[in-house]
Amino acid sequence: SSNEFRFQSVRNTYNVDTVDPFGPRLQLAGIGVFGREFSSPSDRTQRRIQFLDNFSLPFGRHNFKFGADFSRYTIDTVSAVFLGGNIDFAQLPIPLGQVLGAGPATQLVTALSTPRAAGGLGRPDLAPVITTQPLTTVQQFNLGFARAINQGFGNPNAQLNGQILGLYLQDGFKARPNLSLSFGLRYDYDLLPSGAPRDSNNFGPRFSFAYDPFNDQRTVIRGGGGIYYQTIFTGIAIIPTLLQNGGINNLFVSADQRITPISPTSRCGQALAKGSAPSFCFYQQLAAQGLLTFPSTRTIPESAYSNLLGLTRATSPNRLLVRLAPDAVNGYGAQASLGIDRQLGRDFNVSINYLFNRGLKLIRPRQANARPDATMPDVFGRPALTGRADPTRLADYVFETTSNSIYHGVAVSVNKRFSKHYQLIGSYTYSKSISENDDIAFELGPQDPTNVRADRALSSFDLRHRLSIAAIVESPYRGGKGSALYKRALADFYMSPIVTARSGFPFNIQTGFDVNLDTNNNDRPFAVGRNTGIGPWTVTTDLRVGRQI
């Protein structure tokens, strides 16, 4: 028998800082994003101690193994997410005539429509520029026509403590001289920080085998499968402490008073009666009062929302909340593989392997407060998602463990051992990966949070074809006295080429603004599915030439 014990103590520092310390982030649809990142800065220090023990006991045709892995971690974080604010500009249906006013616009259209002979400008073709053609996004930015303004306020400091426990038991069994079996069971438990749910039934069975069907040690069939759990302590576990329990709350104001109502007695509420949209007035007042400058010299204060809009993050129905679902569990993958390896001749080996991975209970963000409103269509004529399950809040972003994914792949490889002055390694993989989401960023959540199944599509990392060929070739010549000059010149050289070719990755085609009005800028054009764009093929080459001296 044998026993292995390991201990480690680790301190990790993870800092994502910003060049602009104040904000806000300016997002111009179809043009770019400028200023402080909305989810930064985030500084995090993690301290972790780990104890690991493995015990092995051979017994007859069995080899028993069992062990434990325990980690305790502490996270100190300053995550100023949302505090810089975000101001969103898009091409709203605002023509120049609406900016000029009814009187000047009518006069200009009349002058354009009147022939030059009659004293006009003689350009009736330009009249739609005044009456119907919307201003560009840049023009609306210059005029302060913000589509939406979103900012968080609160305490970005948090400290978290948690533990992770893993236990396993395994039996390697030599059933026959040409058949080996392995059975195992693992248990994982995340003792997450206070306020986060805890999942206690994470049992993962494992099985594998290796079989030599001809008993000649030249062919082997291998296979196996198991359940593998994923920890959720990193990143997601801080949500209950930092965001969910009132640490940081967001306020949101848009150009539509029906979606984000403001106080009618506030300054912008009074301007609303004169035709100025809430977010237009708020942006313009911030600039006029010196609370918003370029470059930034300060963060927009929370008092501006109460003074200009009559909104507070404690009671306003325009709040955006972020939380972790109370029934969140550890996601897991059901993995399996089956393959055959065959030795050909003395130097060649050929293998074919099938790979399977089914991801279940994966994390995704969803705006759970959105409901269709048949009385308010979006720009495509569909019911906008402006209804609210809870009227006391505008949006409720929930990190829930309800997503899934699936992967199928076939890999073929040919390897030649180094002999006769060269070695060759070649592999080709054909695979397909499907998922409902690929990340926990809000922008990568479901376009329609009431129909998450509609986002089931190719994964962003789906790689349909991949071919890789590598080789080592050495010179057959050796130097020394008596060798020809050309042999001495080419002696002891070696060359290592690598060629890789792969198909393009899928990508998501988005409009750049919130079409369905659910407060999340992740909308796609009409009838366009998720990740329907496919990038180009990529071929890379690498060549190394050297000489032994």
Helices and strands as residue ranges (DSSP letters): E 2-16, E 25-28, E 32-35, E 42-59, E 62-79, E 86-89, H 96-100, H 102-113, G 116-118, G 124-126, H 127-131, H 137-143, E 148-154, E 157-176, E 179-191, E 202-211, E 219-229, G 236-238, H 239-239, I 240-244, E 248-254, H 267-272, H 278-288, H 302-309, E 319-324, E 332-344, E 348-367, E 370-377, E 383-388, E 395-419, E 422-435, G 442-444, G 452-455, E 457-458, E 465-474, H 485-490, E 493-502, E 506-507, E 533-534, E 538-547
